[in-house]
Amino acid sequence: QVQLVESGGGLVQSGGSLRLSCAASGFTFSHYHMTWYRQAPGKKRELVASIVTDGSMTNYADSVKGRCTISRDNAKNMVYLQMNSLKPDDTAVYYCNADQPFLSSTYWGQGTQVTVSS
């Protein structure tokens, strides 16, 4: 059974930090690119950060560059998103995604709420 379980969200003041975690199971984690997305109320889901299978390459949305760091631990089947200098605009539900285009396979977690107060 494939599972992606996000954790680490919560309420934080503007300028604060959070570390999101995503625990993967039920598939070969090291074969999948991992991405954090977010969706704010009334807005489309958007990519926040992604990391390739071996962690050698990362990509960030312009809105979070310099404030967020994505990382993964293939031995633990975990992906992380360290978020610093949080802003109210970062308020959203954050989702973990696993994707392997060669297998046409993609999985989603249920999301974790991040709320940044001003």
N, C-alpha and C positions, 0 to 999 in steps of 0.2 A: 504494500500500500504506500503510494507516494504521499509524502507530507513535507510541507514547508511551513515552519512555525516561527513567526516573528515575535520578538519580545524587545523590551527596552523603551517602549514609548512612554509618554506621560506628559505632565504639565511642567513647563519650565519657563522661567522669565527670559525676556529678551536679553541676549548676550550670553546666555547659558549654553550648556553642552548636554548632549545625549549620545549614547552609544546603542544603536540598534543591532540586534542579533537575529540571525535566521538559521534555524536548525533544519537540516535536510535529511530525509530518510526515504528508503524505498526505491532509490535509483542510484546510478553510478555518478555521484556528485562531481568527481574530478573530470568528467567528460562534458560537463555543462558550463556554459557561460552564465554568470550570475549578474543580475541587475536589480537595483532598487528603483522602484517607481513611487510616485506619490499622486494622490488625488485630493484636491481641496474641494470643499462644497461648491457645486455649480460649475466646476472646471473639469477639463479633460485630464485623464491620467497622463502624467509626464515622466519621462526618464530623469532620474536623479544621478545615478552613477552605475557603471557597469565594470565588470572585470572578467577577463578571459579565463579559460580553464586552468592554466598554470599560474595565474596571477601576474603574469609578466606585463600585461597591458591593462590600463584602466582608462575610463572615459567619464567625463563629468558634464552635467548641464552648466551652462555659463552662470546660472543663478547661484550655484553652490561652489563653484571653483574657488579654491583657496580656503574654504570653510569646512569641507567634507572630505573624508578619506574612506574609500572602500577597500576592504581586505578580505581574504579568505584563508581558511585553514582546511586543506583537503584531507588531512589526517583526522580531523574532527567533524567533517561535513558541515562546516559553519561558514557563513559569510557575515560580515560586519559592516556597519556604516557609522563612522565616528562623525558627529556633527557638532561643530563649534560655532561660536558667535551667532547663535540662532536668532532669527527675526520672526516677527508675527507672520510674515508671508510664508514662512516654512510650515505653518500649521496645515496639516493634511493627514490623511491616512497613508501610511507607508507600506508598500507591498514588496515582497521578495519574489523574484521571478527566476526560474531556471530554464534555460533555452539551449537546445542543440539543433541547429537548422538542418544538419545533415540527416538527422533522424526525424525531422518534422515534429519535434517533441518539445513541448513547453509546459511548465507547471507554475502555479501561482499559490502564494500563501493567502491567509485570510486578512492580513493587514494588522498594523498596530497604529494607534492614534498618537500623533504628536501635536501638542498644543503649545504655542509660544505666546505668552502674555506680554503686553507692552508695558 
